[in-house]
Amino acid sequence: MNDICSTNCKTAQLIAANRKKISRYKNFSKAVVFYKLLGNQTRQKILLILIKSELCVCDIAESINLSVPATSQQLKMLKQAGILVQRNTGKMVYYSFANLEVEGVITSLLSNIIEKI
C-alpha cells in the first residue's frame, strides 16, 4: 500500500477551501508556543493539579516533587503564555488558570492523552 497518491488528483475547490481555512488563522505562533509548553512533563503535572483549583507555589512544588525555584520557573513560562495567572497575598503567590476556556482545553487534552492513548 502506498502512502502517497499514485495520480495527480488536485481538486481546485478543495485546495481553495483549505487555503481559506488556513488564512483565517493568522498567528500560528501562539499555537506553537502553547503546544511546546504542553510538551514538558513537569508543566503537564502543574496544569493537571491546577485544574479546578488555585495553589501556592510551595504546594505546587511539593506536589510534583520539585524545588520551589524550579517550579517557579515553569510557572513563569505558563503565565507568560497567558495560560496561568498569579495572585499575590502577602508573601504567598497563588496560581490558577487564566480563564475557564483555557482550563477546559487543558483538561480535555490532558485527560484524553493520559487516559486514552
PyMOL commands that set and color helices and strands:
alter all, ss='L'
color gray80, all
select helices_A, chain A and resi 12-23+28-38+41-50+57-63+68-80+100-116
alter helices_A, ss='H'
color red, helices_A
select strands_A, chain A and resi 55-56+84-89+92-97
alter strands_A, ss='S'
color yellow, strands_A
deselect
rebuild
show_as cartoon
